[in-house]
Amino acid sequence: MKILLFAGLKDSMECESIDLDVLNQSVGQIKQFLIEQHPSSTGLIERSHVAVDQNYVGNDFLFEIEPKEIAIIPPVSGG
Amino acid sequence: MIEITKEKIDTAGVLERVNSSQSGAVVLFLGNTREFTGEKQTTWLSYECYESMAISKLNELRDHAISNWGLLDVAVVHRIGRVDLGEASVAIAVASEHRAAAFDAGRWLIDTLKEQVPIWKKEVWSDGSTEWVHPDTTQS
């Protein structure tokens, strides 16, 4: 499924979203996979949170069903 | 009132939205584009957001502030896109019966917005270079 990217992460990974099969994977495993695919973005991925259907979840969160929306949220800087 | 806009924020209008005959205190916070960060000079800031989540988070913060401080009303407007020097990227208006709640809630709202709401700023420096701001919260 499509995973949304933003700001510095979108720039460093050079795309607005990526397609990944997330079923039965944890958030931590998905972040690790992204790091392997995009080693130059390691620091930013490690510091990013993940939002599932617009709620923050921890690294232990397991995708037992496919959500509507997943986003990688690099450290925010609004205001 | 929660809003994300590409237009210049009508700051007086945000204040007016929360004002009423009940409100003994109304506090307006504006976050503006500042020209200097130490030695570095900003030309403008550019903001982007994850809009659906930003709106939902801002509504959560508004609901929490209203119930926690017993406020009369809260309005938050965040601008995205280019924000020039001295212009507001965010306006937060808080109305309450007494001033302490309005000041405290306003402070909490901007602090929590900066920690939790998925909005990002990009610095456009005077030398033409650009830089996304991703604060390193693990060191603070």
Backbone of each chain as ProteinMPNN parsed JSONL, in Angstrom:
{"seq_chain_A": "MKILLFAGLKDSMECESIDLDVLNQSVGQIKQFLIEQHPSSTGLIERSHVAVDQNYVGNDFLFEIEPKEIAIIPPVSGG", "coords_chain_A": {"N_chain_A": [[0.826, -1.2, 0.0], [0.222, 2.384, -0.282], [2.553, 4.604, 1.134], [2.829, 7.635, 2.734], [5.078, 10.425, 2.35], [6.893, 13.233, 3.694], [8.152, 16.645, 3.587], [11.538, 17.05, 4.547], [12.096, 14.363, 4.328], [10.707, 13.53, 2.096], [12.143, 14.949, 0.182], [14.742, 13.848, 0.528], [14.361, 11.177, -0.057], [13.427, 11.411, -2.519], [10.779, 11.156, -3.516], [7.175, 11.293, -3.277], [5.659, 9.376, -2.142], [5.73, 5.891, -1.211], [5.38, 2.482, -2.277], [4.461, -0.251, -0.372], [4.204, -3.541, 0.963], [2.538, -4.072, 3.858], [1.311, -5.831, 5.567], [1.18, -7.824, 8.48], [3.595, -6.881, 9.314], [5.686, -4.952, 11.512], [5.734, -1.506, 12.635], [8.345, -0.795, 13.295], [9.797, -2.675, 11.795], [9.159, -1.848, 9.232], [10.29, 0.695, 9.164], [12.955, -0.066, 9.376], [13.267, -1.467, 6.98], [12.928, 0.627, 5.16], [15.193, 2.124, 5.766], [17.176, 0.383, 4.903], [16.655, 0.438, 2.166], [17.011, 3.106, 1.612], [19.623, 4.264, 2.503], [20.901, 6.76, 2.789], [19.054, 8.322, 4.025], [18.926, 7.536, 6.612], [19.282, 8.739, 9.268], [17.176, 10.594, 9.45], [14.929, 8.979, 9.04], [15.101, 7.34, 11.291], [14.516, 9.187, 13.272], [11.909, 9.762, 12.754], [8.328, 9.7, 13.235], [5.524, 7.44, 12.933], [2.391, 7.545, 11.373], [-0.756, 6.095, 11.514], [-3.692, 5.947, 9.855], [-3.967, 8.625, 10.585], [-3.193, 8.75, 13.243], [-0.617, 8.779, 15.683], [1.603, 6.031, 16.055], [3.48, 3.505, 17.856], [6.783, 1.918, 17.514], [6.278, -0.775, 17.898], [3.833, -1.278, 16.847], [1.683, -3.401, 15.046], [0.787, -4.328, 11.789], [-2.05, -5.713, 11.386], [-4.289, -5.592, 9.878], [-4.894, -3.965, 6.737], [-4.464, -0.536, 6.837], [-6.249, 2.586, 6.076], [-4.573, 4.715, 5.547], [-1.114, 5.42, 5.674], [1.564, 7.222, 7.057], [4.836, 8.583, 7.055], [6.258, 10.53, 9.477], [8.426, 12.961, 9.664], [10.432, 14.764, 12.159], [8.481, 17.412, 13.403], [7.853, 20.881, 12.533], [6.111, 23.043, 12.714], [4.304, 26.147, 13.31]], "CA_chain_A": [[0.0, 0.0, 0.0], [0.96, 3.638, -0.413], [2.995, 5.254, 2.375], [3.082, 9.059, 2.421], [6.321, 11.036, 2.848], [6.772, 14.694, 3.758], [9.229, 17.592, 3.921], [12.912, 16.638, 4.258], [12.121, 12.947, 3.966], [10.257, 13.489, 0.698], [13.272, 15.42, -0.627], [15.922, 12.975, 0.552], [14.013, 9.911, -0.712], [13.086, 11.823, -3.89], [9.437, 10.75, -3.945], [6.132, 11.739, -2.349], [5.118, 8.194, -1.465], [6.316, 4.629, -1.661], [4.449, 1.362, -2.162], [5.012, -1.347, 0.428], [3.267, -4.491, 1.556], [2.783, -3.899, 5.294], [0.576, -6.823, 6.385], [1.948, -8.637, 9.434], [4.881, -6.241, 9.643], [5.568, -3.907, 12.532], [6.235, -0.192, 12.241], [9.8, -0.854, 13.401], [10.322, -3.433, 10.641], [9.001, -1.03, 8.022], [11.323, 1.734, 9.206], [14.226, -0.724, 9.09], [13.278, -1.752, 5.537], [13.161, 1.904, 4.457], [16.599, 2.488, 5.98], [17.988, -0.446, 4.004], [16.429, 0.888, 0.787], [17.422, 4.515, 1.467], [20.589, 4.456, 3.598], [21.28, 8.161, 2.998], [18.016, 8.957, 4.853], [18.858, 6.787, 7.877], [19.109, 9.578, 10.459], [15.843, 11.2, 9.458], [13.933, 7.898, 9.229], [15.158, 6.923, 12.699], [13.892, 10.204, 14.132], [10.532, 9.991, 12.321], [7.219, 8.921, 13.778], [4.653, 6.884, 11.901], [0.969, 7.761, 11.653], [-1.66, 5.146, 10.868], [-5.005, 6.597, 9.823], [-3.838, 9.942, 11.214], [-2.814, 8.684, 14.659], [0.74, 8.297, 15.901], [1.729, 4.704, 16.663], [4.863, 3.198, 18.233], [7.505, 0.948, 16.668], [5.734, -2.123, 18.095], [2.52, -1.418, 16.199], [1.68, -4.459, 14.037], [-0.278, -4.164, 10.795], [-2.835, -6.952, 11.249], [-5.124, -5.32, 8.7], [-4.359, -2.842, 5.976], [-5.19, 0.695, 7.177], [-6.555, 3.433, 4.909], [-3.488, 5.65, 5.264], [0.099, 5.374, 6.504], [2.469, 8.334, 6.737], [6.057, 8.743, 7.85], [6.215, 11.923, 9.931], [9.715, 13.421, 10.213], [10.207, 15.722, 13.245], [7.644, 18.502, 12.892], [8.394, 22.228, 12.788], [5.095, 24.065, 12.457], [4.256, 27.272, 14.242]], "C_chain_A": [[0.862, 1.252, 0.0], [1.306, 4.221, 0.965], [3.431, 6.684, 2.031], [4.368, 9.555, 3.067], [6.176, 12.55, 2.811], [8.128, 15.373, 3.959], [10.614, 17.019, 3.568], [13.014, 15.184, 3.824], [11.706, 12.757, 2.511], [11.41, 13.912, -0.221], [14.403, 14.4, -0.651], [15.617, 11.622, -0.09], [13.532, 10.145, -2.148], [11.779, 11.221, -4.391], [8.426, 11.179, -2.878], [5.493, 10.576, -1.596], [5.845, 6.969, -1.987], [5.267, 3.536, -1.486], [5.118, 0.217, -1.426], [3.889, -2.269, 0.868], [3.529, -4.484, 3.065], [2.163, -4.993, 6.163], [1.523, -7.699, 7.196], [3.364, -8.114, 9.706], [4.633, -5.236, 10.763], [6.094, -2.598, 11.961], [7.763, -0.182, 12.262], [10.43, -1.586, 12.215], [10.234, -2.605, 9.36], [10.046, 0.087, 7.991], [12.701, 1.126, 8.862], [14.368, -1.021, 7.594], [13.57, -0.475, 4.744], [14.61, 2.348, 4.581], [17.502, 1.679, 5.047], [17.875, 0.008, 2.548], [16.988, 2.293, 0.546], [18.419, 4.864, 2.568], [20.966, 5.924, 3.834], [20.239, 8.901, 3.841], [17.93, 8.342, 6.244], [18.527, 7.661, 9.084], [17.688, 10.116, 10.564], [14.756, 10.135, 9.662], [13.917, 7.473, 10.695], [14.436, 7.907, 13.612], [12.422, 10.446, 13.797], [9.541, 9.156, 13.118], [6.418, 8.357, 12.607], [3.212, 7.11, 12.33], [0.151, 6.767, 10.837], [-3.069, 5.722, 10.989], [-5.02, 7.838, 10.717], [-3.641, 9.914, 12.725], [-1.387, 8.159, 14.762], [0.71, 6.907, 16.533], [3.212, 4.462, 16.963], [5.484, 2.17, 17.301], [6.947, -0.463, 16.773], [4.417, -2.348, 17.362], [2.603, -2.42, 15.049], [0.497, -4.264, 13.082], [-1.004, -5.497, 10.586], [-3.851, -6.827, 10.122], [-4.525, -4.106, 7.986], [-5.146, -1.57, 6.331], [-5.515, 1.475, 5.902], [-5.334, 4.263, 4.522], [-2.326, 5.423, 6.225], [0.978, 6.544, 6.074], [3.684, 8.268, 7.633], [6.153, 10.23, 8.177], [7.596, 12.304, 10.472], [9.445, 14.498, 11.279], [9.545, 17.009, 12.725], [8.208, 19.862, 13.292], [7.387, 23.306, 12.405], [5.199, 25.197, 13.463], [5.111, 28.422, 13.793]], "O_chain_A": [[2.066, 1.197, 0.247], [0.449, 4.315, 1.843], [4.276, 6.906, 1.165], [4.709, 9.163, 4.183], [5.428, 13.089, 1.996], [9.095, 14.771, 4.425], [10.84, 16.563, 2.447], [13.9, 14.814, 3.054], [12.272, 11.936, 1.79], [11.628, 13.307, -1.271], [14.962, 14.111, -1.709], [16.525, 10.98, -0.618], [13.267, 9.2, -2.89], [11.678, 10.823, -5.552], [8.786, 11.4, -1.721], [4.869, 10.763, -0.552], [6.48, 6.993, -3.041], [4.373, 3.652, -0.647], [6.201, -0.233, -1.801], [2.766, -1.829, 1.114], [4.619, -4.849, 3.505], [2.451, -5.075, 7.357], [2.509, -8.234, 6.689], [4.208, -8.821, 10.256], [3.521, -4.737, 10.938], [6.797, -2.576, 10.951], [8.4, 0.367, 11.363], [11.466, -1.169, 11.697], [11.125, -2.657, 8.512], [10.615, 0.392, 6.943], [13.498, 1.734, 8.148], [15.441, -0.85, 7.015], [14.347, -0.485, 3.789], [15.191, 2.878, 3.634], [18.459, 2.203, 4.477], [18.847, -0.026, 1.794], [17.386, 2.632, -0.568], [18.115, 5.656, 3.459], [21.314, 6.296, 4.955], [20.514, 9.999, 4.324], [16.974, 8.595, 6.977], [17.6, 7.36, 9.836], [17.079, 10.095, 11.634], [13.78, 10.369, 10.375], [12.85, 7.268, 11.275], [13.821, 7.512, 14.602], [11.756, 11.236, 14.465], [9.857, 8.07, 13.605], [6.61, 8.744, 11.454], [2.853, 6.9, 13.489], [0.343, 6.621, 9.63], [-3.568, 5.952, 12.091], [-5.952, 8.064, 11.489], [-3.884, 10.907, 13.411], [-0.99, 7.238, 14.048], [-0.094, 6.633, 17.423], [4.086, 5.123, 16.402], [4.819, 1.623, 16.421], [7.114, -1.267, 15.855], [3.941, -3.479, 17.266], [3.473, -2.314, 14.186], [-0.639, -4.061, 13.512], [-0.628, -6.299, 9.731], [-4.227, -7.816, 9.492], [-3.757, -3.335, 8.563], [-6.362, -1.529, 6.146], [-5.12, 1.089, 4.802], [-5.078, 4.494, 3.34], [-2.522, 5.254, 7.429], [1.121, 6.823, 4.884], [3.586, 7.943, 8.816], [6.134, 11.079, 7.285], [7.906, 12.001, 11.624], [8.361, 15.08, 11.306], [9.992, 17.604, 11.745], [8.948, 19.976, 14.269], [7.748, 24.342, 11.849], [6.061, 25.202, 14.342], [5.176, 29.446, 14.472]]}, "seq_chain_B": "MIEITKEKIDTAGVLERVNSSQSGAVVLFLGNTREFTGEKQTTWLSYECYESMAISKLNELRDHAISNWGLLDVAVVHRIGRVDLGEASVAIAVASEHRAAAFDAGRWLIDTLKEQVPIWKKEVWSDGSTEWVHPDTTQS", "coords_chain_B": {"N_chain_B": [[-12.789, 27.059, 15.827], [-10.825, 25.809, 13.328], [-8.271, 25.975, 11.008], [-6.505, 25.556, 7.94], [-4.616, 27.381, 5.747], [-3.768, 28.83, 2.553], [-3.634, 31.446, 2.233], [-2.798, 34.839, 3.293], [-2.967, 35.351, 6.795], [-5.829, 36.604, 8.346], [-5.443, 38.245, 10.983], [-6.772, 39.849, 12.863], [-9.329, 39.045, 12.359], [-9.261, 36.397, 13.285], [-9.058, 36.779, 16.002], [-11.483, 38.049, 16.429], [-13.216, 35.971, 15.929], [-13.327, 34.431, 18.275], [-14.154, 36.096, 20.219], [-16.52, 37.321, 22.621], [-19.412, 38.4, 24.524], [-19.108, 37.113, 26.876], [-16.427, 36.756, 27.299], [-13.952, 37.616, 29.376], [-11.308, 37.735, 29.018], [-9.135, 37.727, 26.268], [-6.686, 36.165, 24.422], [-4.246, 36.529, 21.952], [-2.018, 34.757, 20.026], [0.654, 35.14, 17.79], [2.672, 33.518, 15.483], [5.47, 34.476, 13.841], [7.347, 35.0, 10.762], [10.717, 35.207, 11.258], [13.538, 37.314, 10.743], [16.3, 36.908, 11.373], [18.264, 34.141, 12.393], [20.367, 33.662, 14.705], [23.342, 34.277, 13.089], [22.401, 33.793, 10.62], [20.43, 34.638, 7.803], [17.072, 34.839, 7.03], [15.081, 34.611, 4.103], [12.488, 33.965, 3.27], [9.927, 31.804, 4.679], [8.81, 28.51, 3.958], [5.987, 26.554, 4.201], [4.757, 23.211, 4.642], [2.163, 20.721, 4.97], [0.635, 17.763, 6.39], [-2.318, 17.499, 5.562], [-4.914, 16.395, 6.318], [-4.359, 15.037, 8.703], [-3.205, 17.064, 10.199], [-5.346, 18.838, 10.566], [-7.035, 17.173, 12.052], [-5.457, 16.69, 14.344], [-5.15, 19.324, 15.309], [-7.789, 19.893, 15.982], [-8.084, 18.058, 18.069], [-6.283, 19.161, 19.947], [-7.509, 21.605, 20.393], [-9.993, 20.806, 21.508], [-9.041, 19.55, 23.827], [-7.819, 21.707, 25.18], [-9.994, 23.419, 25.61], [-11.598, 21.871, 27.332], [-9.824, 21.318, 29.436], [-9.004, 23.838, 30.486], [-11.384, 25.08, 30.778], [-12.315, 26.836, 28.762], [-13.86, 29.471, 26.792], [-13.738, 29.659, 24.019], [-11.664, 28.62, 21.224], [-9.478, 29.408, 18.578], [-7.562, 28.311, 15.862], [-5.372, 29.047, 13.317], [-3.389, 28.014, 10.69], [-0.933, 28.87, 8.38], [0.089, 27.765, 5.122], [2.593, 27.159, 2.541], [4.388, 29.909, 1.046], [5.666, 32.199, 3.444], [6.238, 35.419, 4.156], [8.759, 37.664, 5.606], [7.988, 38.855, 8.852], [5.327, 38.257, 8.576], [2.484, 36.311, 9.687], [2.699, 32.881, 10.396], [1.201, 31.295, 11.954], [-1.768, 31.645, 13.878], [-3.206, 31.888, 17.028], [-6.019, 32.071, 18.922], [-7.47, 32.585, 22.063], [-10.209, 32.467, 24.188], [-11.469, 33.289, 27.351], [-13.028, 33.356, 30.638], [-11.398, 34.513, 32.551], [-8.041, 35.881, 32.791], [-5.801, 34.197, 33.387], [-6.293, 31.534, 32.578], [-6.552, 31.897, 29.821], [-3.977, 32.799, 29.009], [-2.367, 30.614, 29.886], [-3.461, 28.426, 28.484], [-3.077, 29.264, 25.866], [-0.294, 29.279, 25.672], [0.217, 26.556, 26.079], [-1.076, 25.516, 23.831], [0.422, 26.496, 21.559], [2.939, 25.424, 22.158], [2.404, 22.674, 22.12], [1.375, 22.291, 19.588], [3.718, 22.741, 18.13], [5.127, 20.487, 18.827], [3.602, 18.278, 18.006], [1.862, 18.507, 15.745], [1.525, 17.675, 12.351], [3.187, 19.578, 10.532], [5.511, 21.318, 8.555], [8.408, 23.426, 8.307], [10.317, 25.151, 5.86], [13.373, 26.677, 5.593], [14.28, 29.422, 3.651], [17.173, 30.642, 2.875], [19.199, 33.677, 2.881], [21.312, 33.361, 1.109], [20.252, 31.868, -0.86], [20.108, 29.165, -0.488], [18.249, 26.299, 0.722], [16.509, 24.752, 3.484], [15.007, 22.135, 5.165], [13.358, 22.137, 8.285], [13.921, 20.049, 10.853], [13.594, 19.406, 13.908], [15.878, 18.123, 16.354], [14.657, 16.24, 18.565], [15.557, 14.368, 20.334], [17.703, 15.336, 21.645], [16.898, 17.365, 23.266]], "CA_chain_B": [[-12.4, 27.243, 14.429], [-9.512, 25.272, 12.968], [-8.161, 26.188, 9.564], [-5.2, 25.618, 7.278], [-4.89, 28.258, 4.608], [-2.628, 29.3, 1.757], [-3.741, 32.919, 2.174], [-2.334, 35.612, 4.443], [-3.941, 35.187, 7.883], [-6.528, 37.791, 8.848], [-5.224, 38.015, 12.414], [-7.857, 40.499, 13.616], [-10.502, 38.192, 12.163], [-9.131, 35.224, 14.158], [-9.395, 37.283, 17.342], [-12.921, 38.338, 16.437], [-13.958, 34.701, 15.929], [-13.496, 33.851, 19.616], [-14.596, 37.129, 21.156], [-17.956, 37.359, 22.918], [-19.712, 39.192, 25.729], [-18.709, 36.298, 28.031], [-14.978, 36.638, 27.437], [-13.248, 38.655, 30.118], [-9.914, 37.74, 28.547], [-8.863, 37.117, 24.964], [-5.252, 36.199, 24.12], [-3.916, 36.175, 20.567], [-0.604, 34.485, 19.763], [1.045, 35.064, 16.385], [4.032, 33.053, 15.182], [5.844, 35.222, 12.635], [8.634, 34.719, 10.121], [11.771, 36.058, 11.839], [14.579, 37.492, 9.727], [17.625, 36.37, 11.717], [18.469, 33.045, 13.323], [21.802, 33.886, 14.919], [23.955, 35.035, 11.999], [21.804, 33.422, 9.339], [19.337, 35.521, 7.416], [15.97, 34.179, 6.325], [14.404, 35.418, 3.089], [11.105, 33.637, 3.62], [9.726, 30.422, 5.087], [7.798, 27.807, 3.185], [5.416, 25.511, 5.058], [3.85, 22.21, 4.094], [1.523, 19.951, 6.036], [-0.161, 16.571, 6.09], [-3.466, 18.319, 5.927], [-6.01, 15.722, 7.037], [-3.931, 14.752, 10.077], [-2.984, 18.343, 10.887], [-6.668, 19.318, 10.99], [-7.561, 16.328, 13.121], [-4.652, 16.958, 15.547], [-5.475, 20.656, 15.823], [-9.085, 19.771, 16.653], [-7.84, 17.382, 19.355], [-5.658, 20.111, 20.869], [-8.53, 22.599, 20.728], [-10.946, 20.175, 22.432], [-8.371, 19.338, 25.112], [-7.613, 22.998, 25.849], [-11.294, 23.935, 26.06], [-12.081, 21.152, 28.516], [-8.861, 21.394, 30.548], [-8.966, 25.182, 31.084], [-12.738, 25.643, 30.829], [-12.296, 28.029, 27.904], [-15.077, 29.786, 26.041], [-13.529, 29.307, 22.611], [-10.292, 28.608, 20.719], [-9.33, 29.374, 17.115], [-6.176, 28.121, 15.398], [-5.226, 29.112, 11.857], [-1.996, 27.858, 10.267], [-0.743, 29.134, 6.959], [1.095, 26.952, 4.437], [3.175, 27.856, 1.405], [5.388, 30.933, 1.371], [5.307, 33.209, 4.445], [7.3, 36.435, 4.125], [9.237, 38.228, 6.879], [7.036, 39.651, 9.614], [3.956, 37.761, 8.431], [2.176, 35.226, 10.616], [2.455, 31.521, 9.9], [0.172, 30.693, 12.805], [-2.5, 32.526, 14.798], [-3.99, 31.129, 18.014], [-6.801, 32.97, 19.775], [-8.086, 31.867, 23.18], [-11.121, 33.307, 24.973], [-11.887, 32.685, 28.622], [-13.615, 34.351, 31.54], [-10.319, 35.194, 33.279], [-6.82, 35.907, 31.967], [-4.803, 33.129, 33.63], [-6.608, 30.374, 31.723], [-6.287, 32.239, 28.414], [-2.519, 32.789, 28.803], [-1.826, 29.262, 30.067], [-3.92, 27.57, 27.389], [-2.428, 29.724, 24.637], [1.088, 28.785, 25.727], [0.172, 25.097, 25.871], [-1.492, 25.231, 22.449], [1.517, 26.687, 20.599], [4.002, 24.464, 22.466], [1.986, 21.326, 21.72], [1.33, 22.332, 18.115], [5.091, 22.603, 17.619], [5.616, 19.126, 19.085], [2.769, 17.151, 17.552], [1.03, 18.655, 14.54], [2.385, 17.431, 11.18], [3.433, 20.742, 9.676], [6.97, 21.49, 8.476], [8.871, 24.667, 7.673], [11.581, 25.132, 5.123], [14.06, 27.967, 5.569], [14.925, 29.876, 2.421], [18.195, 31.554, 3.414], [19.518, 34.819, 2.004], [22.254, 32.947, 0.06], [19.51, 31.095, -1.854], [19.987, 27.753, -0.118], [17.033, 25.974, 1.469], [16.751, 23.738, 4.52], [13.859, 21.711, 5.965], [13.637, 22.165, 9.715], [13.481, 18.83, 11.543], [14.285, 19.526, 15.202], [16.352, 16.887, 16.965], [14.026, 16.229, 19.891], [16.228, 13.432, 21.237], [18.767, 16.039, 22.382], [16.385, 18.465, 24.095]], "C_chain_B": [[-10.961, 26.748, 14.232], [-9.397, 25.425, 11.455], [-6.704, 26.119, 9.114], [-5.423, 26.37, 5.975], [-3.616, 28.587, 3.846], [-2.591, 30.821, 1.728], [-3.109, 33.544, 3.405], [-3.407, 35.553, 5.541], [-4.523, 36.541, 8.285], [-6.514, 37.704, 10.377], [-6.318, 38.67, 13.27], [-9.132, 39.662, 13.515], [-10.478, 36.958, 13.061], [-9.521, 35.604, 15.582], [-10.909, 37.481, 17.467], [-13.752, 37.049, 16.533], [-14.224, 34.154, 17.327], [-14.095, 34.842, 20.609], [-16.108, 37.048, 21.385], [-18.168, 38.182, 24.186], [-19.346, 38.428, 27.001], [-17.225, 36.411, 28.33], [-14.38, 37.855, 28.134], [-11.813, 38.774, 29.663], [-9.838, 37.073, 27.179], [-7.378, 37.282, 24.687], [-5.06, 35.764, 22.672], [-2.418, 35.937, 20.472], [-0.395, 34.441, 18.256], [2.462, 34.524, 16.311], [4.423, 33.649, 13.844], [7.146, 34.709, 12.033], [9.659, 35.739, 10.613], [12.939, 36.126, 10.865], [15.889, 36.8, 10.09], [17.53, 35.204, 12.695], [19.963, 33.037, 13.586], [22.318, 34.771, 13.799], [23.234, 34.829, 10.677], [20.551, 34.247, 9.067], [18.306, 34.758, 6.588], [15.382, 35.134, 5.296], [12.892, 35.217, 3.188], [11.074, 32.207, 4.12], [8.674, 29.805, 4.177], [7.306, 26.641, 4.029], [4.669, 24.484, 4.228], [3.271, 21.399, 5.239], [0.931, 18.67, 5.472], [-1.556, 16.979, 6.532], [-4.531, 17.579, 6.742], [-5.617, 15.45, 8.485], [-3.71, 16.04, 10.865], [-4.315, 18.893, 11.404], [-7.19, 18.483, 12.157], [-6.793, 16.528, 14.427], [-5.002, 18.311, 16.154], [-6.838, 20.636, 16.522], [-8.954, 19.087, 18.009], [-7.275, 18.365, 20.38], [-6.68, 21.145, 21.333], [-9.506, 22.023, 21.759], [-10.318, 19.997, 23.811], [-8.229, 20.654, 25.876], [-8.938, 23.528, 26.402], [-11.742, 23.197, 27.318], [-11.127, 21.305, 29.697], [-8.881, 22.756, 31.254], [-10.358, 25.82, 31.177], [-12.879, 26.894, 29.977], [-13.652, 28.252, 27.251], [-14.922, 29.389, 24.567], [-12.037, 29.348, 22.275], [-10.346, 28.623, 19.195], [-7.854, 29.198, 16.793], [-6.188, 28.159, 13.876], [-3.743, 28.976, 11.545], [-1.92, 28.084, 8.766], [0.259, 28.141, 6.389], [1.527, 27.67, 3.158], [4.14, 28.925, 1.899], [4.858, 31.946, 2.393], [6.479, 34.188, 4.556], [7.627, 36.962, 5.519], [8.14, 39.054, 7.542], [5.591, 39.199, 9.483], [3.747, 36.545, 9.333], [2.009, 33.903, 9.878], [1.368, 30.846, 10.723], [-0.459, 31.776, 13.679], [-3.34, 31.648, 15.715], [-4.711, 32.146, 18.892], [-7.543, 32.136, 20.81], [-8.958, 32.843, 23.955], [-11.533, 32.567, 26.236], [-12.499, 33.77, 29.5], [-12.525, 35.179, 32.215], [-8.98, 34.977, 32.569], [-5.884, 34.721, 32.162], [-5.045, 31.942, 32.701], [-6.263, 30.674, 30.273], [-4.79, 32.217, 28.119], [-1.966, 31.368, 28.867], [-2.21, 28.365, 28.888], [-3.252, 27.969, 26.08], [-1.005, 29.219, 24.552], [1.133, 27.278, 25.448], [-0.159, 24.773, 24.409], [-0.33, 25.404, 21.463], [2.64, 25.684, 20.865], [3.643, 23.07, 21.936], [1.846, 21.228, 20.206], [2.725, 22.063, 17.547], [5.649, 21.205, 17.837], [4.879, 18.063, 18.282], [2.116, 17.299, 16.187], [1.908, 18.544, 13.286], [2.388, 18.577, 10.17], [4.946, 20.953, 9.707], [7.303, 22.821, 7.82], [10.182, 24.437, 6.965], [12.129, 26.548, 5.149], [14.56, 28.243, 4.156], [15.884, 30.98, 2.864], [18.554, 32.627, 2.383], [20.532, 34.458, 0.922], [21.578, 32.059, -0.99], [19.36, 29.621, -1.511], [18.698, 27.53, 0.688], [17.319, 24.827, 2.43], [15.448, 23.413, 5.236], [14.253, 21.699, 7.43], [13.029, 20.909, 10.346], [14.186, 18.778, 12.888], [14.677, 18.162, 15.766], [15.859, 16.823, 18.4], [14.723, 15.287, 20.861], [17.292, 14.135, 22.078], [18.243, 17.129, 23.307], [15.902, 17.952, 25.438]], "O_chain_B": [[-10.026, 27.212, 14.884], [-10.306, 25.055, 10.712], [-5.798, 26.567, 9.816], [-6.315, 26.032, 5.196], [-2.526, 28.619, 4.416], [-1.624, 31.414, 1.25], [-2.908, 32.882, 4.423], [-4.598, 35.687, 5.262], [-3.788, 37.498, 8.531], [-7.438, 37.168, 10.989], [-6.738, 38.107, 14.281], [-9.913, 39.583, 14.464], [-11.519, 36.515, 13.545], [-10.216, 34.86, 16.274], [-11.52, 37.126, 18.475], [-14.83, 37.03, 17.126], [-15.233, 33.484, 17.548], [-14.495, 34.464, 21.71], [-16.872, 36.747, 20.468], [-17.21, 38.604, 24.834], [-19.278, 39.016, 28.081], [-16.796, 36.193, 29.463], [-14.31, 38.952, 27.58], [-11.166, 39.795, 29.894], [-10.4, 35.999, 26.961], [-6.859, 38.398, 24.71], [-5.629, 34.768, 22.225], [-1.629, 36.822, 20.803], [-1.153, 33.797, 17.53], [3.355, 35.017, 17.0], [3.791, 33.369, 12.826], [7.946, 34.065, 12.712], [9.508, 36.946, 10.423], [13.292, 35.129, 10.236], [16.524, 36.18, 9.236], [16.811, 35.268, 13.692], [20.738, 32.486, 12.805], [21.812, 35.87, 13.577], [23.427, 35.59, 9.729], [19.74, 34.513, 9.955], [18.632, 34.12, 5.587], [15.202, 36.32, 5.573], [12.123, 36.178, 3.19], [12.06, 31.478, 4.007], [7.771, 30.486, 3.691], [8.101, 25.837, 4.515], [4.026, 24.824, 3.235], [3.816, 21.386, 6.343], [0.752, 18.513, 4.264], [-1.932, 16.834, 7.695], [-4.998, 18.098, 7.756], [-6.433, 15.609, 9.393], [-3.996, 16.097, 12.061], [-4.401, 19.356, 12.541], [-7.72, 19.022, 13.128], [-7.394, 16.536, 15.501], [-5.136, 18.433, 17.371], [-7.017, 21.296, 17.545], [-9.613, 19.469, 18.975], [-7.719, 18.405, 21.527], [-6.718, 21.516, 22.507], [-9.809, 22.67, 22.761], [-10.955, 20.252, 24.833], [-8.488, 20.708, 27.078], [-8.993, 24.026, 27.526], [-12.214, 23.822, 28.268], [-11.573, 21.41, 30.84], [-8.784, 22.82, 32.48], [-10.491, 26.967, 31.606], [-13.477, 27.884, 30.398], [-14.479, 27.344, 27.169], [-15.846, 28.855, 23.953], [-11.253, 30.017, 22.948], [-11.166, 27.93, 18.592], [-6.999, 29.859, 17.383], [-6.915, 27.406, 13.227], [-2.926, 29.732, 12.071], [-2.725, 27.565, 7.993], [1.178, 27.717, 7.089], [0.913, 28.654, 2.744], [4.644, 28.857, 3.02], [3.76, 32.482, 2.242], [7.569, 33.822, 4.994], [6.885, 36.743, 6.476], [7.456, 39.844, 6.891], [4.719, 39.696, 10.195], [4.695, 35.847, 9.693], [1.29, 33.809, 8.883], [0.695, 29.933, 10.246], [0.215, 32.69, 14.154], [-4.086, 30.781, 15.258], [-4.075, 32.984, 19.529], [-8.161, 31.122, 20.487], [-8.502, 33.922, 24.337], [-11.894, 31.391, 26.203], [-12.489, 34.95, 29.149], [-12.686, 36.381, 32.429], [-8.811, 34.004, 31.834], [-5.24, 34.281, 31.21], [-4.107, 31.41, 32.107], [-5.742, 29.811, 29.566], [-4.37, 31.678, 27.095], [-1.187, 30.962, 28.005], [-1.373, 27.632, 28.361], [-2.9, 27.109, 25.274], [-0.555, 28.782, 23.493], [1.972, 26.796, 24.687], [0.421, 23.856, 23.827], [-0.12, 24.539, 20.612], [3.232, 25.151, 19.927], [4.49, 22.378, 21.372], [2.165, 20.197, 19.613], [2.895, 21.274, 16.617], [6.548, 20.779, 17.112], [5.471, 17.049, 17.914], [1.842, 16.293, 15.533], [2.919, 19.237, 13.173], [1.715, 18.554, 9.14], [5.584, 20.789, 10.747], [6.606, 23.288, 6.92], [11.029, 23.655, 7.394], [11.442, 27.5, 4.777], [15.193, 27.386, 3.539], [15.471, 32.095, 3.184], [18.258, 32.505, 1.194], [20.622, 35.16, -0.086], [22.238, 31.556, -1.899], [18.59, 28.903, -2.149], [18.139, 28.466, 1.259], [18.241, 24.038, 2.224], [14.839, 24.292, 5.847], [15.363, 21.294, 7.775], [11.811, 20.727, 10.372], [15.254, 18.178, 13.007], [13.929, 17.189, 15.674], [16.529, 17.279, 19.327], [14.518, 15.38, 22.071], [17.734, 13.606, 23.098], [19.01, 17.75, 24.044], [15.437, 18.735, 26.267]]}, "name": "protein", "num_of_chains": 2, "seq": "MKILLFAGLKDSMECESIDLDVLNQSVGQIKQFLIEQHPSSTGLIERSHVAVDQNYVGNDFLFEIEPKEIAIIPPVSGGMIEITKEKIDTAGVLERVNSSQSGAVVLFLGNTREFTGEKQTTWLSYECYESMAISKLNELRDHAISNWGLLDVAVVHRIGRVDLGEASVAIAVASEHRAAAFDAGRWLIDTLKEQVPIWKKEVWSDGSTEWVHPDTTQS"}
